[in-house]
Amino acid sequence: MSISVLQSGVQMTLQGAPRIGTRHLGVPASGPADPLSMALANRLVGNAADATAFEITFGGAGVRFNTPVSFALTGAPSDLTLNGKPVRLHTTYTAYEGDKLQIAPAAQGCRTYLAVAAVLEAKRFLGSTSTYIPAVLGGHEGRALKPDDLISMASVRLVPTQTTPESLQPVCSNSYTLRTVEGPDYVERSSSIWDEIYTVTQRASRMGIELGGAFPDAGQGPSRPSSAIWPGALQLPPGGRGFLLLPDAQTTGGYPHILQVTRADRHLLGQIRPGDRVRFLHRTNEQAGEALRAKQGLITNWLPDFAL
């Protein structure tokens, strides 16, 4: 019982639950760049929200099912076909032995998630199967998947067809407005950042995305002591550009940390791609908490085991 990788696109990995309580060891959380989309895919096939699934960056991927199994796709929209016939995001399908699924390059959004009604074989490290490529941890041999890889499955099931409620289907775009709170290095002269629109450069990965545009002077030199850092942070390295951190980012950093994307919007970072526009909204800690409770309340009935 297995799935064969036919094409892997720009990057295709296995991701599961993030690693919790490992940052003091220098090990990032990893896990899906867009955890909400992965949880929605898993929900459609009867899995736990953080069950191991395929994360496919920019599409251009294909797999062959070597045993009958139900599957679902979420995330970045693209042309999707099963044996040449169109399939849709946010719907459960059943594949049979020899069926081929093709995921075309996405025009908007960055990552597509493929979940199957089975347990995907993946290496577990510090309680998680998530792939962390820089240290060759988790997933399939700790690396990105490539053509001819064979991913074994256990507890394979066929499940009834479901569709994610339309109101819960995230929308991918080429422009994102992110709610943020002030970071520990925010100063009053940083306030110009709320009026700017930034553009994502070609430097984008699971570690972070670089933003071009007019950033404020944080007023701190390169000798600033390193401190704890986490996904959703906006750092200002030398050179006049900003860097938004994603799940594979380092655990400490010495560049000024002037903003932090709120938990309610952090899942959006996984869908931002080069060329997209990004704007930051100023929120207080209290407003960030209210936004998180509101969004969590919208999804709890459908995803009772998932927390943003």
C-alpha positions in Angstrom: 0.0 0.0 0.0 1.8 3.1 -1.2 1.8 6.3 -3.3 4.4 6.9 -6.0 5.8 10.4 -6.7 5.7 11.1 -10.4 6.7 14.8 -10.4 7.6 16.8 -7.3 7.4 20.3 -8.6 9.5 23.0 -6.9 9.3 21.4 -3.5 7.2 18.6 -2.1 7.6 17.4 1.4 5.8 15.5 4.1 4.5 17.7 7.0 2.7 16.8 10.2 2.3 18.4 13.6 4.8 21.2 14.5 7.5 20.3 17.0 6.5 21.7 20.4 8.9 22.6 23.2 12.1 22.1 21.1 13.1 25.7 20.4 15.5 25.8 23.4 17.3 23.0 21.6 17.7 25.1 18.4 15.1 23.0 16.6 12.4 24.9 14.7 8.7 23.9 14.9 8.5 23.1 11.2 5.1 21.6 10.2 2.8 23.0 7.5 3.4 26.5 6.3 -0.4 26.9 6.0 -1.7 24.8 8.9 -5.3 25.7 8.3 -5.3 24.4 4.8 -3.6 21.1 5.9 -6.1 20.7 8.7 -9.0 21.2 6.2 -7.6 18.5 3.9 -7.2 16.1 6.7 -10.7 16.8 7.9 -12.2 15.7 4.6 -10.6 12.3 4.8 -11.3 11.6 8.5 -7.8 12.3 9.8 -6.7 14.3 12.8 -6.0 17.9 11.9 -2.2 17.4 12.2 -1.9 14.0 10.5 1.0 13.7 8.1 0.2 15.0 4.6 1.9 16.2 1.4 2.8 19.8 1.1 3.3 20.9 -2.5 4.9 24.2 -3.3 3.9 26.0 -6.5 2.2 22.9 -7.9 3.7 21.1 -10.9 3.4 17.8 -9.1 1.9 14.3 -9.8 1.4 11.1 -7.9 0.2 7.6 -8.6 -2.0 5.7 -6.2 -0.9 2.1 -5.8 -3.9 1.1 -3.7 -7.5 2.4 -3.4 -7.7 5.3 -1.0 -9.7 8.4 -0.4 -8.0 11.8 -0.7 -8.6 15.5 -0.6 -6.7 18.6 -1.8 -6.8 22.1 -0.3 -4.6 25.3 -0.4 -3.5 27.1 -3.6 -5.9 26.7 -6.5 -4.8 25.2 -9.8 -5.9 22.8 -12.5 -6.3 19.4 -10.7 -7.0 16.2 -12.6 -7.4 12.5 -11.7 -6.7 10.4 -14.8 -7.2 13.5 -16.8 -10.6 14.4 -15.4 -11.0 17.6 -13.3 -11.2 17.4 -9.5 -11.8 20.3 -7.1 -10.2 21.6 -3.9 -12.1 21.0 -0.7 -13.9 17.8 -1.8 -13.2 14.2 -0.9 -12.4 11.8 -3.8 -11.6 8.1 -4.1 -8.6 6.9 -6.1 -8.1 3.4 -7.2 -5.0 1.4 -8.0 -3.1 3.0 -10.8 -4.9 6.3 -10.8 -2.8 9.4 -11.4 -3.4 12.7 -9.8 -1.9 15.8 -11.4 -1.5 19.2 -9.7 -0.8 22.0 -12.2 1.2 25.2 -11.3 -0.8 27.6 -9.2 -1.5 31.1 -10.4 -2.3 32.4 -6.9 -1.2 31.1 -3.6 1.9 29.0 -2.9 1.1 25.7 -1.4 -1.3 22.8 -2.0 -2.0 20.1 0.5 -2.8 16.5 -0.3 -4.2 14.4 2.5 -5.1 10.7 2.2 -7.3 8.5 4.4 -4.3 6.6 5.7 -1.3 6.9 7.8 1.7 8.0 5.7 5.0 6.5 6.6 7.3 9.2 7.8 10.3 9.4 10.1 9.4 10.8 13.5 11.8 13.1 15.3 11.1 14.9 18.6 7.5 13.9 18.4 6.8 15.1 14.9 7.0 13.6 11.3 7.4 17.1 9.8 10.3 17.5 7.3 13.0 20.0 8.3 15.3 19.9 5.3 18.3 22.0 6.6 19.0 19.4 9.3 17.7 16.3 7.4 15.0 15.6 10.0 11.6 13.9 9.8 9.5 13.2 6.7 10.9 10.9 4.0 14.7 10.6 4.7 14.6 14.2 6.0 14.5 15.6 2.4 12.2 16.9 -0.2 10.4 14.3 -2.2 11.6 13.5 -5.8 10.3 11.4 -8.7 10.2 7.7 -8.1 9.9 8.0 -4.3 7.5 5.5 -2.8 5.6 6.6 0.3 4.1 3.7 2.2 0.7 3.8 3.8 -1.0 2.0 6.6 -4.6 1.9 7.9 -5.9 2.7 4.4 -9.6 3.7 4.3 -12.3 4.7 1.9 -14.5 7.4 3.4 -17.7 9.2 2.3 -17.5 12.3 0.2 -17.5 15.6 2.1 -17.0 19.2 1.1 -15.6 22.0 3.2 -18.3 24.6 3.9 -17.8 27.5 1.5 -17.5 30.0 4.3 -14.4 28.1 5.6 -12.6 27.8 2.4 -9.6 30.2 2.5 -9.1 32.4 -0.5 -5.7 32.8 -2.1 -4.8 36.1 -3.7 -1.8 38.1 -4.9 -2.3 40.7 -2.2 -2.4 40.1 1.5 -3.3 42.4 4.5 -1.8 41.0 7.7 -2.8 42.0 11.2 0.3 42.6 13.3 1.3 43.7 16.7 4.4 45.7 17.7 7.5 43.6 18.1 10.1 44.0 20.9 12.2 46.3 18.8 9.4 48.5 17.5 10.0 52.2 18.1 7.9 55.3 17.3 9.9 56.0 14.1 8.8 52.6 12.8 5.2 53.8 12.4 5.7 54.6 8.7 5.5 50.8 8.1 1.7 50.9 8.5 1.4 53.2 5.4 3.5 51.1 3.0 2.7 48.3 0.6 5.6 45.8 0.2 6.4 43.3 -2.5 7.7 39.8 -2.0 11.1 39.3 -3.7 12.3 36.0 -5.3 13.8 35.0 -1.9 11.0 32.9 -0.5 11.2 29.5 1.2 9.8 27.6 4.2 12.3 29.6 6.3 10.8 33.0 5.4 10.0 35.5 2.7 11.9 38.7 1.8 9.9 41.9 1.3 11.1 44.8 -0.8 10.0 48.4 -0.1 10.6 51.4 2.1 11.2 50.0 5.6 11.8 52.3 8.6 15.2 52.6 10.3 14.9 50.5 13.4 17.8 52.4 15.0 19.8 49.3 16.0 23.2 48.3 14.6 24.3 44.8 13.5 25.8 44.1 17.0 22.4 43.7 18.7 22.5 40.6 20.9 20.5 37.6 19.6 17.2 36.7 21.2 14.4 34.3 20.8 12.5 34.6 17.5 9.5 32.7 16.1 7.3 32.3 13.0 5.4 35.4 12.0 8.2 37.8 13.1 9.2 40.6 10.8 12.9 41.2 11.0 14.9 44.0 9.4 18.4 42.8 8.4 20.9 45.2 6.9 20.3 46.1 3.2 16.9 47.8 3.6 14.6 44.8 3.2 12.3 43.0 5.6 12.1 39.3 6.3 9.0 37.5 7.5 9.7 34.2 9.2 8.0 30.9 8.4 7.9 27.5 10.3 11.4 26.5 9.4 13.0 29.7 10.5 15.9 29.9 13.0 15.0 29.9 16.7 17.1 33.0 17.6 18.0 36.1 15.7 19.9 39.3 16.1 18.2 41.6 13.6 15.5 44.0 14.9 12.2 42.3 15.4 9.7 45.2 14.8 6.4 43.4 14.1 4.8 40.1 14.8 2.0 38.7 12.6 -1.0 37.7 14.8 -1.9 34.1 15.3 -5.2 34.7 13.5 -3.4 35.5 10.3 -0.2 33.5 10.5 -1.5 30.7 8.4 -1.7 33.1 5.5 2.1 33.4 5.3 2.3 29.9 3.8 0.4 31.1 0.7 2.4 34.3 0.0 4.6 34.0 -3.1 7.1 36.1 -5.0 5.5 39.1 -6.6 2.6 39.3 -4.1 1.9 42.5 -2.3 1.8 42.7 1.5 0.4 45.4 3.8 0.5 45.4 7.6 -2.3 46.5 9.9 -1.5 47.8 13.3 -3.3 46.0 16.1 -3.0 46.0 19.9 -2.4 42.8 21.8 -6.1 42.9 23.0 -7.3 43.3 19.4 -5.1 40.4 18.3 -6.6 38.2 21.0 -10.1 39.2 19.9 -9.3 38.4 16.3 -7.9 35.0 17.2 -11.0 34.1 19.3 -13.3 35.2 16.5 -11.6 33.2 13.8 -11.2 30.2 16.0 -14.9 30.3 16.8 -15.7 30.2 13.1 -13.8 27.0 12.5 -14.2 25.1 15.7 -17.4 23.2 14.8 -15.8 22.0 11.6 -12.3 21.5 13.0 -12.7 20.7 16.7 -9.1 19.4 17.1 -7.4 22.4 15.4 -6.0 25.5 17.0 -4.7 28.5 15.0 
